[in-house]
Amino acid sequence: MQSHPWLGYELLSRAGEWNEVVLTVARDHHERLDGSGYPRGIGGSEIGFRVRLITICDVYCAMTEERPYAETMSWNLALERMSQKGTRLDMDLLDAFSTMITCHHSHRGTW
């Protein structure tokens, strides 16, 4: 499981059709701000804005979509749990993401 970021990065690199932003996101989307992520164990400012944003989206999807290894959570429970990961995720980006998700669910059917 922990090798898939490198494998994805290498596969996309060999295809030669992807820019550095896509390659970086593929490689680093499991890195965490506190350095506890993988595959490189980087943290803080070493993790770019786009990776931070995609990481939040990835974590949210992992919590709210059906997965064979975990129970599906409601959108609001997922956001609550994510907000408790203060040293791992970018809290400013998570606040903006949470506002968007909450707004979407508050106006469901009108979008």
C-alpha positions in Angstrom: 0.0 0.0 0.0 2.7 2.5 0.9 4.5 2.0 -2.3 1.7 3.2 -4.6 2.7 6.9 -4.5 6.2 6.0 -5.9 4.7 3.5 -8.4 2.2 6.0 -9.6 4.9 8.7 -9.9 7.2 6.4 -11.9 4.4 5.2 -14.2 3.3 8.7 -15.0 6.9 9.9 -15.4 7.6 7.1 -18.0 4.4 8.0 -19.9 6.0 11.4 -20.4 2.7 13.2 -20.8 2.4 14.7 -17.3 3.8 18.0 -16.0 5.8 18.3 -12.7 2.7 19.4 -10.7 0.8 16.2 -11.5 3.8 14.0 -10.8 4.4 15.7 -7.5 0.8 15.3 -6.4 0.9 11.6 -7.4 4.1 11.1 -5.4 3.3 13.2 -2.3 -0.4 12.9 -1.6 0.2 10.8 1.5 2.7 13.1 3.0 1.6 14.9 6.2 2.6 18.3 7.6 4.1 16.8 10.7 6.4 14.5 8.6 4.5 11.3 9.5 3.4 10.5 5.9 5.0 8.5 3.2 6.7 7.7 0.9 9.4 10.4 1.6 8.5 11.5 5.2 8.6 15.2 4.3 6.6 17.8 6.1 5.9 21.5 6.6 6.9 23.8 3.8 8.3 20.9 1.8 4.7 20.0 0.9 3.3 22.3 -1.7 -0.1 24.0 -1.8 -1.5 21.7 -4.5 -0.4 18.6 -2.6 -1.9 19.9 0.6 -5.3 20.5 -1.2 -5.3 17.1 -2.9 -4.4 15.4 0.3 -7.5 16.9 2.0 -9.7 15.7 -0.9 -8.1 12.3 -0.8 -8.6 11.9 3.0 -12.2 13.1 2.7 -13.0 10.6 -0.1 -11.4 7.8 1.8 -13.6 8.5 4.7 -16.9 9.1 2.9 -16.8 6.6 0.0 -17.3 2.8 0.3 -14.0 1.0 0.9 -13.5 -2.7 1.7 -11.2 -1.8 4.6 -13.2 0.9 6.5 -16.7 1.9 7.4 -18.2 4.8 5.4 -18.7 8.0 7.4 -21.2 10.8 6.9 -19.8 13.9 5.4 -20.1 15.9 8.7 -18.4 13.2 10.8 -15.6 13.0 8.3 -15.0 16.7 8.5 -15.1 16.5 12.3 -12.5 13.8 12.3 -10.3 15.6 9.8 -10.3 18.7 12.0 -8.8 16.7 14.8 -5.7 16.0 12.6 -4.3 19.5 13.3 -0.6 18.6 12.9 -1.1 16.5 9.8 -3.4 18.5 7.5 -3.4 22.2 6.5 -6.1 23.6 8.8 -6.6 26.8 6.7 -7.3 24.7 3.6 -9.4 22.3 5.6 -11.5 25.2 6.9 -12.2 26.4 3.3 -12.9 22.8 2.2 -15.3 22.3 5.1 -17.1 25.5 4.3 -17.6 24.4 0.7 -18.8 20.9 1.7 -21.1 22.2 4.3 -22.6 24.7 1.9 -23.1 22.0 -0.7 -25.0 19.8 1.8 -27.0 22.8 3.1 -28.1 23.6 -0.5 -28.5 20.1 -1.7 -30.8 19.9 -4.7 -30.3 23.6 -5.6 -26.9 23.2 -7.3 
